[in-house]
Amino acid sequence: MSTNVLFVCTGNICRSPIAEGILKKLIFDKNRSMQISSSGILAIDGMPASLEAQKVCQEIQVDISKHKSQTLTRELILKSDCILTMTQNQYWTILDRLPHLQSKVHLLSNFSYNTNENILDPMGKDLDYYREVRDQIFKYVYRLIDQF
Protein backbone atom coordinates (compact mmCIF):
# COMPACT_ATOMS: atom_id res chain seq x y z
CA MET A 1 0.00 0.00 0.00
CA SER A 2 1.37 3.42 -0.93
CA THR A 3 1.45 6.51 1.24
CA ASN A 4 -1.00 9.32 0.41
CA VAL A 5 0.67 12.74 0.83
CA LEU A 6 -1.24 16.03 0.62
CA PHE A 7 0.49 19.42 0.36
CA VAL A 8 -1.56 22.41 1.50
CA CYS A 9 -1.14 26.13 0.91
CA THR A 10 -3.59 29.01 0.50
CA GLY A 11 -4.70 29.12 -3.14
CA ASN A 12 -3.18 25.90 -4.50
CA ILE A 13 -1.63 27.71 -7.45
CA CYS A 14 1.96 28.35 -6.29
CA ARG A 15 3.57 26.62 -3.30
CA SER A 16 1.64 23.38 -2.93
CA PRO A 17 1.67 22.60 -6.69
CA ILE A 18 5.43 23.21 -6.69
CA ALA A 19 5.84 20.80 -3.75
CA GLU A 20 3.52 18.24 -5.37
CA GLY A 21 5.38 18.43 -8.69
CA ILE A 22 8.80 18.11 -7.08
CA LEU A 23 7.83 15.09 -4.97
CA LYS A 24 6.19 13.38 -7.96
CA LYS A 25 9.41 13.84 -9.95
CA LEU A 26 11.57 12.59 -7.10
CA ILE A 27 9.52 9.44 -6.51
CA PHE A 28 9.39 8.75 -10.26
CA ASP A 29 13.18 9.09 -10.45
CA LYS A 30 13.56 6.68 -7.49
CA ASN A 31 10.86 4.30 -8.77
CA ARG A 32 8.80 4.69 -5.58
CA SER A 33 5.04 4.44 -5.17
CA MET A 34 3.13 7.23 -3.44
CA GLN A 35 -0.11 9.12 -3.98
CA ILE A 36 0.67 12.84 -4.02
CA SER A 37 -1.76 15.72 -4.32
CA SER A 38 -2.18 19.31 -3.22
CA SER A 39 -4.95 21.66 -2.22
CA GLY A 40 -5.56 25.12 -0.86
CA ILE A 41 -7.44 26.34 2.17
CA LEU A 42 -8.92 29.22 0.12
CA ALA A 43 -8.51 27.70 -3.35
CA ILE A 44 -10.88 28.21 -6.24
CA ASP A 45 -11.34 24.82 -7.91
CA GLY A 46 -9.91 24.32 -11.39
CA MET A 47 -7.32 27.11 -11.57
CA PRO A 48 -3.96 26.38 -13.24
CA ALA A 49 -0.69 26.82 -11.40
CA SER A 50 0.60 30.36 -11.76
CA LEU A 51 2.72 30.97 -14.86
CA GLU A 52 5.66 31.88 -12.64
CA ALA A 53 5.34 28.63 -10.67
CA GLN A 54 5.18 26.68 -13.93
CA LYS A 55 8.26 28.47 -15.27
CA VAL A 56 10.47 27.94 -12.22
CA CYS A 57 9.44 24.29 -12.11
CA GLN A 58 10.28 23.84 -15.80
CA GLU A 59 13.78 25.11 -14.97
CA ILE A 60 14.30 21.98 -12.84
CA GLN A 61 12.47 19.62 -15.24
CA VAL A 62 9.28 19.50 -13.13
CA ASP A 63 6.08 19.87 -15.15
CA ILE A 64 3.09 21.35 -13.30
CA SER A 65 1.39 22.69 -16.44
CA LYS A 66 -1.60 20.33 -16.06
CA HIS A 67 -2.23 21.23 -12.42
CA LYS A 68 -5.76 22.25 -11.46
CA SER A 69 -6.36 23.77 -8.04
CA GLN A 70 -8.71 22.19 -5.53
CA THR A 71 -10.18 23.37 -2.27
CA LEU A 72 -9.10 21.57 0.86
CA THR A 73 -12.00 19.39 1.92
CA ARG A 74 -12.69 17.09 4.83
CA GLU A 75 -12.61 14.18 2.36
CA LEU A 76 -9.09 15.09 1.15
CA ILE A 77 -7.90 15.42 4.72
CA LEU A 78 -9.35 12.09 5.81
CA LYS A 79 -7.96 10.09 2.87
CA SER A 80 -4.43 11.48 3.35
CA ASP A 81 -1.83 9.71 5.44
CA CYS A 82 0.35 12.81 5.75
CA ILE A 83 -0.70 16.45 5.32
CA LEU A 84 2.10 18.98 4.90
CA THR A 85 1.37 22.69 5.18
CA MET A 86 3.49 25.58 3.97
CA THR A 87 2.84 27.80 7.01
CA GLN A 88 2.05 27.48 10.67
CA ASN A 89 -1.25 29.34 10.11
CA GLN A 90 -2.33 26.67 7.60
CA TYR A 91 -1.31 23.96 10.05
CA TRP A 92 -3.47 25.49 12.79
CA THR A 93 -6.38 26.14 10.42
CA ILE A 94 -6.58 22.41 9.68
CA LEU A 95 -6.18 21.39 13.31
CA ASP A 96 -8.84 23.88 14.41
CA ARG A 97 -11.25 22.06 12.10
CA LEU A 98 -10.13 18.53 12.90
CA PRO A 99 -8.02 18.46 16.08
CA HIS A 100 -8.10 14.67 16.35
CA LEU A 101 -5.90 14.43 13.24
CA GLN A 102 -2.87 16.09 14.80
CA SER A 103 -0.70 13.03 14.19
CA LYS A 104 -0.93 13.37 10.41
CA VAL A 105 -0.81 17.17 9.95
CA HIS A 106 2.64 18.76 9.86
CA LEU A 107 4.38 21.96 8.90
CA LEU A 108 6.57 20.93 5.92
CA SER A 109 9.76 22.42 7.37
CA ASN A 110 9.11 20.81 10.74
CA PHE A 111 8.46 17.39 9.24
CA SER A 112 11.64 17.49 7.15
CA TYR A 113 14.11 19.39 9.33
CA ASN A 114 12.45 19.96 12.70
CA THR A 115 12.32 23.72 12.13
CA ASN A 116 9.32 26.05 12.10
CA GLU A 117 10.13 27.95 8.92
CA ASN A 118 7.14 29.20 6.95
CA ILE A 119 7.29 29.04 3.17
CA LEU A 120 6.10 32.48 2.16
CA ASP A 121 3.63 33.01 -0.66
CA PRO A 122 5.36 34.16 -3.87
CA MET A 123 2.11 35.30 -5.52
CA GLY A 124 2.64 38.69 -7.14
CA LYS A 125 6.42 38.58 -6.73
CA ASP A 126 9.10 38.35 -9.43
CA LEU A 127 10.67 35.19 -10.85
CA ASP A 128 13.70 35.42 -8.57
CA TYR A 129 11.42 35.30 -5.54
CA TYR A 130 9.61 32.29 -7.04
CA ARG A 131 13.00 30.61 -7.52
CA GLU A 132 13.87 31.20 -3.86
CA VAL A 133 10.54 29.69 -2.80
CA ARG A 134 11.00 26.75 -5.19
CA ASP A 135 14.48 26.07 -3.83
CA GLN A 136 13.23 26.30 -0.24
CA ILE A 137 10.42 23.84 -1.04
CA PHE A 138 12.85 21.55 -2.88
CA LYS A 139 15.13 21.41 0.17
CA TYR A 140 12.29 20.21 2.38
CA VAL A 141 10.61 17.93 -0.15
CA TYR A 142 13.89 16.23 -1.09
CA ARG A 143 14.21 15.08 2.49
CA LEU A 144 10.68 13.63 2.47
CA ILE A 145 11.65 10.76 0.21
CA ASP A 146 13.44 9.11 3.14
CA GLN A 147 10.57 9.73 5.58
CA PHE A 148 8.15 7.29 3.93
C-alpha positions as CSV (number, residue, x, y, z in Angstrom):
1,M,0.0,0.0,0.0
2,S,1.4,3.4,-0.9
3,T,1.4,6.5,1.2
4,N,-1.0,9.3,0.4
5,V,0.7,12.7,0.8
6,L,-1.2,16.0,0.6
7,F,0.5,19.4,0.4
8,V,-1.6,22.4,1.5
9,C,-1.1,26.1,0.9
10,T,-3.6,29.0,0.5
11,G,-4.7,29.1,-3.1
12,N,-3.2,25.9,-4.5
13,I,-1.6,27.7,-7.4
14,C,2.0,28.4,-6.3
15,R,3.6,26.6,-3.3
16,S,1.6,23.4,-2.9
17,P,1.7,22.6,-6.7
18,I,5.4,23.2,-6.7
19,A,5.8,20.8,-3.8
20,E,3.5,18.2,-5.4
21,G,5.4,18.4,-8.7
22,I,8.8,18.1,-7.1
23,L,7.8,15.1,-5.0
24,K,6.2,13.4,-8.0
25,K,9.4,13.8,-10.0
26,L,11.6,12.6,-7.1
27,I,9.5,9.4,-6.5
28,F,9.4,8.8,-10.3
29,D,13.2,9.1,-10.4
30,K,13.6,6.7,-7.5
31,N,10.9,4.3,-8.8
32,R,8.8,4.7,-5.6
33,S,5.0,4.4,-5.2
34,M,3.1,7.2,-3.4
35,Q,-0.1,9.1,-4.0
36,I,0.7,12.8,-4.0
37,S,-1.8,15.7,-4.3
38,S,-2.2,19.3,-3.2
39,S,-5.0,21.7,-2.2
40,G,-5.6,25.1,-0.9
41,I,-7.4,26.3,2.2
42,L,-8.9,29.2,0.1
43,A,-8.5,27.7,-3.4
44,I,-10.9,28.2,-6.2
45,D,-11.3,24.8,-7.9
46,G,-9.9,24.3,-11.4
47,M,-7.3,27.1,-11.6
48,P,-4.0,26.4,-13.2
49,A,-0.7,26.8,-11.4
50,S,0.6,30.4,-11.8
51,L,2.7,31.0,-14.9
52,E,5.7,31.9,-12.6
53,A,5.3,28.6,-10.7
54,Q,5.2,26.7,-13.9
55,K,8.3,28.5,-15.3
56,V,10.5,27.9,-12.2
57,C,9.4,24.3,-12.1
58,Q,10.3,23.8,-15.8
59,E,13.8,25.1,-15.0
60,I,14.3,22.0,-12.8
61,Q,12.5,19.6,-15.2
62,V,9.3,19.5,-13.1
63,D,6.1,19.9,-15.2
64,I,3.1,21.4,-13.3
65,S,1.4,22.7,-16.4
66,K,-1.6,20.3,-16.1
67,H,-2.2,21.2,-12.4
68,K,-5.8,22.3,-11.5
69,S,-6.4,23.8,-8.0
70,Q,-8.7,22.2,-5.5
71,T,-10.2,23.4,-2.3
72,L,-9.1,21.6,0.9
73,T,-12.0,19.4,1.9
74,R,-12.7,17.1,4.8
75,E,-12.6,14.2,2.4
76,L,-9.1,15.1,1.1
77,I,-7.9,15.4,4.7
78,L,-9.4,12.1,5.8
79,K,-8.0,10.1,2.9
80,S,-4.4,11.5,3.4
81,D,-1.8,9.7,5.4
82,C,0.4,12.8,5.7
83,I,-0.7,16.4,5.3
84,L,2.1,19.0,4.9
85,T,1.4,22.7,5.2
86,M,3.5,25.6,4.0
87,T,2.8,27.8,7.0
88,Q,2.1,27.5,10.7
89,N,-1.2,29.3,10.1
90,Q,-2.3,26.7,7.6
91,Y,-1.3,24.0,10.1
92,W,-3.5,25.5,12.8
93,T,-6.4,26.1,10.4
94,I,-6.6,22.4,9.7
95,L,-6.2,21.4,13.3
96,D,-8.8,23.9,14.4
97,R,-11.3,22.1,12.1
98,L,-10.1,18.5,12.9
99,P,-8.0,18.5,16.1
100,H,-8.1,14.7,16.3
101,L,-5.9,14.4,13.2
102,Q,-2.9,16.1,14.8
103,S,-0.7,13.0,14.2
104,K,-0.9,13.4,10.4
105,V,-0.8,17.2,9.9
106,H,2.6,18.8,9.9
107,L,4.4,22.0,8.9
108,L,6.6,20.9,5.9
109,S,9.8,22.4,7.4
110,N,9.1,20.8,10.7
111,F,8.5,17.4,9.2
112,S,11.6,17.5,7.1
113,Y,14.1,19.4,9.3
114,N,12.5,20.0,12.7
115,T,12.3,23.7,12.1
116,N,9.3,26.1,12.1
117,E,10.1,28.0,8.9
118,N,7.1,29.2,6.9
119,I,7.3,29.0,3.2
120,L,6.1,32.5,2.2
121,D,3.6,33.0,-0.7
122,P,5.4,34.2,-3.9
123,M,2.1,35.3,-5.5
124,G,2.6,38.7,-7.1
125,K,6.4,38.6,-6.7
126,D,9.1,38.4,-9.4
127,L,10.7,35.2,-10.8
128,D,13.7,35.4,-8.6
129,Y,11.4,35.3,-5.5
130,Y,9.6,32.3,-7.0
131,R,13.0,30.6,-7.5
132,E,13.9,31.2,-3.9
133,V,10.5,29.7,-2.8
134,R,11.0,26.7,-5.2
135,D,14.5,26.1,-3.8
136,Q,13.2,26.3,-0.2
137,I,10.4,23.8,-1.0
138,F,12.9,21.5,-2.9
139,K,15.1,21.4,0.2
140,Y,12.3,20.2,2.4
141,V,10.6,17.9,-0.1
142,Y,13.9,16.2,-1.1
143,R,14.2,15.1,2.5
144,L,10.7,13.6,2.5
145,I,11.7,10.8,0.2
146,D,13.4,9.1,3.1
147,Q,10.6,9.7,5.6
148,F,8.1,7.3,3.9
